[in-house]
């Protein structure tokens, strides 16, 4: 081969190599540019059920939402920097942020989701998951977050009229243009999330906020009156197992409230279904509560809302909604636990997306998780110097975050195990009852006793309770005679139920932690005075204990 041919051959080889490199680079760039490629390996978040127990599945695994809901006006770009530091101080893994209809569609038909993109980007930077709250037609029973073009055309987008003919500060669900506008906006939001969030940063979306009516029981506008004159829809009659008839015939004194609930729920179902057709994330609605023991009658509470008396109605009317969730601002132990009982159903996963942010609420995270909650989040714990507590506005500095942070710091490393345990039925949890200083929970072979207000050493005495009542415990069964114990300001002990007359004998009590890979790291073995009287979980120290037992 002559030298010219050699040079030509070498040039061709070099050219071929360059072309191949360009092709490979182009394929890499193409893969990076297409969200669908990145998201192919990431399953959609989903809520799964097993024997009446639930889990929120994230990246294919059970996920426990240790969340915080930002203040109502904290999702504006200029204030987001006050959200993330608080969430990190709290050891939260999820932030709930509102999406304002007035912001994303200031001009009808023109959508600007730049604020949504900023939220997504900053959440990823801070390694937080998101739950987005759609402030659309309803926010706390009103329509204050709708765009100006809605507010300025009240003939097209009407308010509720009460039985006196007065306008009530709640939107009417009997406006077809209102419904279509909300459907269009929510559909656009969900379509955008599908394209903009291949990482699955967003876990769930709340559709509207505390929908219902304040200041009246039902709408008496012209369209509402036409609907009220019709028989109760067959779907509701059949779903509740009632006889057909008019609203008054079927529901008697509760006819007005039930009527309003049905039409709010069917309105929201249409909004939810429109969005879910674009992007099938789990969707939920939240409820402003009535007193669980002495509810009275609407309008003493928000009429037509998904209150405990209307949960089944909402489940029938809104099948696109994954769950109905209570916003719990009742710090009384009996009331808090009763609300959990009312909303935890075989057909309704328990989620507490909003609860009080004072120290009194922090221990309820143990009872919530112990009752199977897929998530728990206090409201308003960011740094925007606003509080919804009756004491008035105050700065949410680190000291105000400490009560929740102390619990989340303990629970965050084991959150995946807790979520899995709830799905499998291997977890029990309690929060301190100020009226009963000793509680018990049962496992297959063991009865666990939780006592509050006990000294570190000594038995044979009655617990006095803590002041304030801030204790709580979670116990996860790892094997027939092996448990993980986590808690705050309590003592835990066990009695064998499989061997009457026998007593427990500790085989090993390890204090330790789980590393980032989920592997247990034992730090020391407790014995003697430290365990002779039970397992003491202190108020000023976060401790995880892994225990194995036998009997003697």
N, C-alpha and C positions, 0 to 999 in steps of 0.2 A: 504494500500500500504506500503510495507516494505521500509526501508531507502535506500537500494540499488536501488530499482526502482525509488525512489524520486531523488537520485543523477543522475541516468541515464536520467530521464526525464528532469531534469534541464540542464544537459549537452547538450541534444538534442536541447532544446529550445535556449540555448546560441549559439550552432553551426548554427542553422537555422537563428538566428538573424544576425550572422556574414556574412553568405552567402548572405542574403538579402542586407546588407549594401554594400557588395562587388559588387553586381549586380547593385545597384543604382549608386555607384561611377563609375562603368564601363560605364554605360549609360551616365553619365555626361561627363566623359572624351571623350567618343566617339562623343558626340554632339559638344564638344569644338574642336575636331580634324578635323571635317568635315566642310569645308567652306560652303558647300551647305546648311547645317542646319542653319548656322547663316544668310545666305543671303536670305533664303526663304521668310522672311518677308520684305525684302528690294527690291522694284521694280527697274529695270534698269532705269538709267537716260534716258529720252526721250524728244524729241521736239514735242510739240503738237500745233495744229492750230485751231483757232476759228474765223471764218469770216475774214480771212486774217491777223489775229493777232496771235502772237506766244508766247510760254513760254517754257523754259527749265524746265522739271519736275524732281525734285530730291526728293527722298523718297516720291513720290506721290504728291508733292506740287510744285507750281511755285517757281523758284529760279532765282534770279538776280545775275549774276556773276560780282562782284566788284573785278577785277583781277589785277594781275601784271605779266608781262612776264619777266623771268630772262634773264640775258645776255646769249649769245650763249654758252659760256663755263662754266656756273655756275652750271651745273648739274653733274659735276664730284664730287665724294664723298668728296674730300678734300676741296671743295668750297661750299658745300651745307649749311654749317653753316653761310655763308654770305647772304643767301637768306631769311631764315625765319624771322630774326629780322626786316628786311626791310618790309616784308609783314605785320608783326604785327604792325609796326609803321604806315603803310599806312591804317590800319583797313580793309585790303583786306580779302575776304573770299575764294579766289581761286588763286593758283599760277600756271602759265604755265611754264612747264619745258621741255626741249628737251630730246629725247632719241636718242642716236647716234648709227647708224648702225655700225660704226667702233668699237664701244665699246662692243656691245652685240654679235657680230659675227666676232671677230678678225680672227678666223680661220673658213673657210667655213664649215658649217654644225654643228659647235660646238657653242651652245648658252650659254651665261653667263648673267643671268638677276639679278645678285646680286645687281647691281646699281639700278635697278628698284625697287627691294625689299626695299633698303635703302630709296629711295625717298618716297615710300608708307609709310614706318614706321615713318619717320620724319614728313611727312605731317600730319599723324594722331596725332602724339605727339603735334604738333603745331595747331591742330584743323583747318587745311586748306583742302580745296578740291583741286583737281588737274585737269588740262588739259594737256595732254601729246602731244608733238610735234614730229612726226616721221621724223627725219632727215635721209631720205633714199636716193633714187636716186637723188632727187633735194633738194638743199638748196640755196636759192637766185639765182636760175637759173643754178647753178653749181652742181657738184657731189663731193664736197670736203669732205663730211662726210661718204663716202663709205669706206669699208675696203680696206686695202692695196692690198688684192688679186684681188679686182676689178680694182684698179688703175694700177696695174702692167700688166694687160692683156687687152690692149686696142683694140686688134683685136676682142676679145670676147665681150668686154664691151665698145663700141666705143663712140667717141665724135660726136657732130654735125659737118658736113662740110657745109660751106656756099657756095654761088654761085661762089666763086672764087676757090673752092676746098681747102680752108684753114680750119684747125681744129679750132673749136670755143669751149670755155670753158663751154660747156653745154652738158649734156649726151643725146645721141640719143635715142628716144623712139622706134626705129625700131630694137632693139636687143632683140630677144627672150630670150637668156640667162640672160640678164640684168633684164628683166621683171620677169622671173621665180625666180631669186635670191631674188629680192625685195619682191615678193609675199611670198616666203618661210619664209623670215625674219619677215615680218609684221604679217603673220599668226602665227608664233611662239610667237611673242610679245603679240598678242591679246589672244592667248590660255593661256599664262602665266598670263595675267591680270585677266582673268576669274577665275583662280584657286587662285591667290594671293590676290585678292581684293574683298572679300565678303562684305566688308563694303561699297562698291561703292564710294570709295574715288575719283576715276577717273570719271569725268563727261563726257568728250568728248576726242576725239583724232584727231589731225590735221594730215592729210595724206600728207607727203612731206612738202616742205616749198617754197612758191613763185616759183612754177614750171614755166618754160618758157625758152626762149633763149635770151641771150644778145650777141650782135656782129653779128647778122644775123637775117634773117626773117624766114627761114625754113631750114630743113635738105636737103642737096643734095647728101647724101650718096647713095650707090647702092640700098639698100632696100627702102629708101625713094623715090627714083626716080621711082621704080617699082610701089609703092603705088600711087604716083602722076599721073601716067599714067592711072590709073583706074578711072571709074566714081565715083562721090561723093557717099558715102554710103547712101543707101536708108533711113536709120534711121534719118540721118541728113537732107536730102532733105525733107522728110515727116514732120519731127519735125519743120522745119522752114517754111514749106508751100511753097517750091520752086519747080521749074521744074527740072527734072533729067538732068544730063549732066556732062561734065568734070569739074574739079575744076575751070578752067579758065572761062568756060561758065557760071557756076552758081554764082561765086563770083567775077569775073572780077579782078579789081586791088587789091582786098583783098584776092585773091585766096591763095597766099603763106602763109599769116598769119593764115587764117582760116584752111588750111590744117594742119599746125603745131599744132594749138590749138586742133583740133579734135584728132590727134594721141597722144598728151600728155594727154588729158582728158581720152581717152579710155585706155591708159596705166595705169593711176592712178585709173580708175574704177576697173580694174582687181586686182590691189593691194588692194584696199579698200574692194572689194567683198570677197576676200580671207580672210581678217581679220575679216570682219563682220560675216562671216559664223562661225567663232570661238566664237565671243563675240560681240553682236549687240549693242555696244555703238554708240551714235551719232558721225558721222565722218564729217569733213569739210576740205575744202581747202582755202588757203589764197592767196591774190593777191597783188603783187607790182603794184601800180597804174600808170595810165597815167593821164595827166592833164585833169580834167573833162570838161574844157571849150575849151582848145586848145590842143587836143591830138596829132596832127601830125599823122605820120604813123610809124609803126614798121620799123626799129629797134630803133626809138626814145624812145620807151618804150619796156618792155619785151615782145617779140613776143610769141604768143601762150598761154600766161597766161590767167587766168580768169579775164581779164580786163572787164570794163563795156560793151564793144562791143561784148564780147564773153560769157556773163553770160548764155544766153539761150542755146548756144552750149554746154557749160559745163553741164547744167541741163539735156540735152538730152543724152550726152555721158556718164555721171557718175551718174546713179540713186542711187547708194549706198552712195553717198555723200549727207548729209543732207542740207548743205548750202555752199554758196560761200561767203567768207568774205573779206572785204577790210582792208589792212594795211594802216592807214592814217597818213602820215607825212606832211600833208599840213596844216599849221597853219592859213592860210587865211580863214576867216569865210565863205565867199561865196563858196570857193572850198570845205571846209569840209562838209558844208551842202549839196552841190551838190552830193558829193560822197555818203552820207547817202541816198539821194533821189534815186540815181542810183541802189544801192544795196538793198534797202528796197523794196521788191516785194511781191506780193501775193503768189508766189511760192518760195520765198527765205527769210527765217528769217534773221533779221539784227543782226549781231554780229561784234563787232570791237575788234578783238583779239590782236591787236597791233597798238599802236598809239604813238606819240611823248611823251617824258618824261619831256620836259621843262614846265615852269609855264604857257606858252601860251596855252597848250593843256588841262590843268586841267578843265576849265569850260565847255568843250565840253561834259563832262559826262552828263550834264543836258539835252542837246539837244539829245544826243544819246538815253538816257532812254526815253525821251519824244517822240521820234520817234519809240519806240517799241523795242529797242535793248535788247537782252537777256543777253548781257554781254559787258563789256568795260574794256580794260586793256592797260596801258602804258607799253612801252618796257624798259627793262634795269634798273629798279629801285631796284637794290640790292646793296650790299656793297662790290663788287669786284673791286672797283676803276676803272671802265671802263664806258665810255659814248659814245653813237653814235652821239652826237650832234657835230655840226661843230666847236664848241669852243674847241674841243679836249678832251682828257682824263681828268677826274676830279674825285675827291672822292665823292661817293654818300652818304654823311653824312646826318644826320637828316634834315638839312636845305634844302637839295635838294629834300627831300621827302615831305616837308610841303605842297606845293600847292595841290597835289593829296590827301594827308592825310586829309587836311581840308575838302575836299568834301566827301571823303569816311566816315569820322567820323560822318558826318551828316546823310549820306544815309544808312550806314550799319544797324542801328537798324530798319529801315523801309523797307529794301530790299525785304523781302517776300511780303509786302503789295504792293510795286511798281511792282514786277513781276506779282502778281495777277491782279493788276490794268491794266497793259498793256494787259494781255490776255482778260480782260473784256472791255477794251476800255474806262476806267474811268480816265486815266492819261494824262496830257499835260505837256510839258516841253520845255524850251527855254534856249539858251545860248546867251550871249550878242553879238549883232551885232554892231561893231564899227561905221558902217555907218548909223545905225538907232537905236536911243536910246530909242525907245518905241516899244513894241511888244504886240500883242494880241492873245489870244487863246479862243476858244469857248467851252462851255458846253451846255447842253440842255436848261437850264434856265438862265445861266449867261455868260457874257463876261468878261474875266479876262484881265486886262491891267498890263503889267510889264514895269516899267520905270527904267532907269539906270542913276545914277549921280544926284539923287535928295537929297535935304537936309532932315533931319529927320522931320522937321516941315514945313508946307506951301504947298499950292496948287496954281493952276493957273499959273504955270511956266513950261517952256519947259525943259525936262531933258537934261543934258549936256553930259551924258555918263561917264563911269569910265575910268581912265587912270592908269594902262592898263585896257583894256576891259575884266574884269575877273568876271562879274556877271553871274548868272544863277538861274533858278527857276524850281521846279517841283510842280505841283498841282494835288492832288489826290482827286477825288470826293468820299465822304463817304455817301452822301445822296442827295436828290434834292437840298437842300440849305445848305449843310454842306461839308467842304473841309479841307484837310490837306495840309498845305503850308510849303514847305522846300526850302531854297535857300540861296544865297550868294550875297551880295552887290547889292541889288535891292529893289524896292518898288512894292507891289502888291495891286491892288484894283479891285473891281468888279462892274459891271453894270448889272441890271436885263434886260434880253431880253424878258421875258415873260410878263412884265408890262411896256409898253412904257410910258415915262414921269415920271416914279417913280425913286426913288433913293434907294441905298442900305442902310440898317440900321443894324449895328452889333447887334446880340442878345448876342453873347458871343465870345470873342477871348481869347482862353486859350493857354498859353505857357506851354509846358510839354514834356513828353517823353513816349516811350513805354518800358515796362519792358521786362525781358527775356521770359515771357509767352505771350507777345503780348498784354498786357493790358495797356490802356492809363493811365498815371499818371499825373494829372494836377498839375502844380507847382505854377502858378499864373494866374490871369485874367488881361489882358491888357485893358485899357480904356482911355478916355480923349485924351490928346495930343499924347499918344502912338498909337492911332488908328484913330483919327479924319481925318488924311490925307492919310490913307492907312496903309498897313502893311510894316514896314521897316525891311528889312533883312540885317543885318550889315556884313561888311567884316571880322570883328575880333571876331565874336561870332556865334556859331552854334545854331540856334533856330528852333524848330518845333512849328508851330501854328495850332491849331484846331479851325476852325471858323464856326459859324452858323449865317445866315443872314435872314432878311426879308426886306420889302420895306416900304417906307413912301411917 
